[in-house]
Amino acid sequence: PDQYQRGEQRLAGREVINGLIADWVGALPLDEVLARCDAAGVPCGHIMDIADIFEHPQYAARGNLQTVQ
């Protein structure tokens, strides 16, 4: 909408905008959100939590994960 065209308008309305985005993201699977953002040219990416990191094969292949006893 026109009310969010400029940066200062988006900053002032950030709570509303963040709520709208959270609702949209929360209603879709991660892969769908990433695909739609990519198709629209919106930079985005999956932010991994610690469980995701331990399950990701690249971290294991690079030797980034160490077992401490």
C-alpha positions in Angstrom: 0.0 0.0 0.0 1.0 3.6 -0.5 1.3 4.1 3.3 4.5 2.0 3.3 6.3 3.3 0.2 9.0 5.2 2.0 11.5 3.8 4.6 10.3 6.1 7.4 6.7 4.9 6.8 7.8 1.3 7.0 9.7 2.0 10.2 6.7 3.7 11.8 4.5 0.8 10.8 6.9 -1.9 11.6 4.7 -3.6 14.1 1.9 -4.0 11.7 4.2 -5.0 8.8 6.0 -7.6 11.0 2.7 -9.0 12.1 1.5 -9.4 8.5 4.7 -11.1 7.5 4.7 -13.4 10.5 1.1 -14.4 9.7 2.1 -15.1 6.1 5.3 -17.0 6.9 3.5 -19.0 9.7 0.8 -20.2 7.3 3.2 -21.7 4.7 5.9 -24.4 4.8 9.5 -23.0 4.8 10.2 -24.3 1.3 7.2 -22.4 -0.1 8.1 -19.2 1.6 11.7 -19.4 0.2 10.4 -20.2 -3.3 7.9 -17.4 -3.3 10.4 -14.9 -2.0 13.0 -16.1 -4.6 10.5 -15.8 -7.4 9.7 -12.2 -6.3 13.4 -11.3 -6.0 13.2 -10.9 -2.3 16.4 -11.8 -0.5 15.7 -14.5 2.1 17.2 -17.6 3.6 16.7 -20.3 6.2 18.1 -19.3 9.6 19.2 -22.6 11.2 18.8 -23.4 14.9 21.3 -25.7 16.6 19.3 -28.8 15.8 19.3 -27.9 12.1 23.0 -27.4 12.1 23.7 -30.8 13.7 21.4 -32.4 11.1 22.9 -30.6 8.0 25.4 -32.8 6.1 27.7 -29.9 5.1 28.6 -29.1 8.6 29.5 -32.8 9.3 31.4 -33.0 6.0 33.5 -29.9 6.8 34.3 -31.2 10.3 32.6 -28.3 12.0 30.9 -30.4 14.6 32.9 -31.8 17.5 31.9 -34.2 20.2 33.0 -33.1 23.7 33.0 -35.5 26.6 
